[in-house]
Amino acid sequence: MTIALCFILAYLIGSIPSGVWVGQGLFHKDIRTAGSHNIGTTNAYRVLGPVGGTLVLAMDILKGTLGASLPILFGLPQHWLVLIVGLAAVLGHTCSIFIGFKGGKAVATSAGICLAYNPPFFLFCCAVFISLVYLTSMVSVASTVGMGIVTVASLFLHDWLLTLVALGIWVLFLVRHKDNIKRIKAGTENMVPFGFGYRRRQNRH
């Protein structure tokens, strides 16, 4: 019964549409009607600016961390439940009950699960993501390629469940980023206004 409650609460926490609520509540904007129309962090930065984007990023990571930490908060001794229950938060973010079962791509929320489960590995994931963002200037590449690197790196921890969950999330990222992948191949993917990839594109033009 306690485990079932954890799953339900984690889903509801993950369902909180941070980008929508922050945009409407603090900036009087609906980010679903501007930019890429996505509710996630990247579009929040694009539409709401650095303050709004950072707030959405923090909330999306916190959703994953809080949702995944519910087994700990309820006193369940099996640490592996953090990963499994955390997936309910990812499901909530991608299929939010509060906005018609639509949602974002779950990158930040997935990172929040890792923070709850293995903080040192979370720092490694952040280093991989930030490095790829700087090298490519594309968050979509950093998310998809980065998750692939993280999945492979998890093998060295000899934690089969972590690797299995990472692999599943990687597949989810690839599916959720299918339109981005098409634009990457076409050379039309949006770039953040910094980094090596951005400078290279600017020099070409």
N, C-alpha and C positions, 0 to 999 in steps of 0.2 A: 504493500500500500504506500509506504514511504517513497519507494523508488518511482512508482507511478505518479505520485504528487510532484516529485522532482522533475520528471519529464514534462508534466503539464506546465509547471511554473517556469521552467527553462524555455519552453516554447513561447509562453506569453511574454517573458522578458525579452527574448530574441525578436519578438514581433513588434516591439516598440519602434516605430518608424522615425528614428532620430532626425534624419534629414528633413522629413516633412514637418515634424513638430517644431524643430528649431527654426526652420525657415518661416513657417507661418506664425509662430509665437513671438519670435524676436526680430524678424526681418520683414514680416508681412509679405513673404514670397513663397510660392509653391515651386520647389525645385523640380517637380515632375513636369512643369510646363516650360522649362528653360534648359539650355545646355544640352546634355545628352539625355535629359528627362529621367535619369536614374536617381534613386534616393540615397545613393552611397556617398562616401567621403569625397571622392574625386569631383563629382558634380557639385557637391556642397561647397568645395573650395572655389569652383568655377563660378557658381551663382551667388553664393553668400559671402565670399571673400575669406581671408585667412582666419579671422576670428570665428566666424560661423563654421568654416570647414574644420578647424581644429576642435571645436566643441563637438561636432558630429563625429569626428574620428574618435575622440575620447569616449563618447557615449557608446559607439558601436563596439569598441574594444571592451568596455566595461560590461556590455550586455553579454558578450561571450564569457568573460571572466566570472561574472556573477552567476550566470546560468550554469556554467560548468562546476562552480563551487558549491552548488546546492547540496550534493551528497555529503560534503565536508560539514556544511552548516547544520545538516540534519543528523550528524553523528554517524554516518555510515562509514565503516572502516575500509572498504575496498577502494583504494585510490584510483583504480582503473575506471570506476564509474564516472569520474570527472570527465574523461574523454567521451564516454557513451552519452551521458546526459547533456554534455556540451553540444552534441550534434543536434539536439532538439532546439537549442538556441539558434544554430545555423539555419535549421528548417524554418524557424520563426522569422528570421531576417529575410529569407528568400521568398517565403510565402506568408506574409504578415496578415493575421486575422483583422487587423485594424484598417487595412487599406485594400480590401478586396482580394486577399491572398496573392498579392503581388509583392515585389520586394527588390532588394539589391543583390549584389554579387557575393556578399558574405566574406570578403577578404579580411576586414578589420575584426569582425566577430569571430572568425576562425582563429585569428591571432590571439584573441582574448582567451580562447580555450587553452591554447598553448601556455599562456601566462599562468593560468590556474594550475595546469598539470605539471609543467616543467619550466620554471622561470629562466634558468640559464639557456635552455634551448630556445625560448622565446627571444632572448637577446640575440642569439645567432640568427634566427629568422628575420629579425628587424635589420640586422647588418646586411644580410643577403638582399632584402627588399630595397633598402636605401641605396646600396651599391648599384643595383640594377636600374633603379630610377635615375640615378645620376648618369650611368653609362648610356642608357637608351632614351631617357627623357619621356618614357612611356610607362604609365602606371599599369597598363594592361600587360605589357611584356614582363614587368617586374612581378606581377601577380601570378601569371601562368608559368613562366620560366622559373621564377623564384620558388613556387610551390613544388615544381619538379625537383629542384636542387634540395629543398627541404626534405622531400620524401626520400630521396637517395641518402641524404645525410642521416636521417633517422635510423637507417640500417645499422649505423655504427654504434647506436645506443643499445642494440640488441633488445629492443622493446617492440615485439611483433605487433602488439595492438596499436601502438603509436604509428608504426609504419602503415598498418592497414587503414587507420583513420586518415592519415595524411594522404594516402593514395586515393581514397574515396573523395576527399576534399579537392584534391588536384583534378580529378575527373569533373567534379562539379564546377571548378573554376574554368576549365576548358569549355564546358557546355555553356556556362553563363557569359563567357567572353567570345562566343563564336562570331558575333558581328565585329568585334574588335580585331579578331584574327584575320577576318576578310579584309579589313581596312589596313592592317599591318602589311599584308601581302600586296595590297594595291598601292602602298606608300602614302596613304591618306589618313592614317591614324593620328588623333590629336596628341599633342605633346605638351608637357609642362614647360613653362618658360625658363628653363635652366637645364644645365647638364650638357654632357658631351654630344648627345644626339641632337639636342635643340640647336646648339652652336653649329653643328655640321649641316643641318638643314638650312639654317640662316645663311651660311657661307655659300651653299649651292644656289640660293636665290639672290 
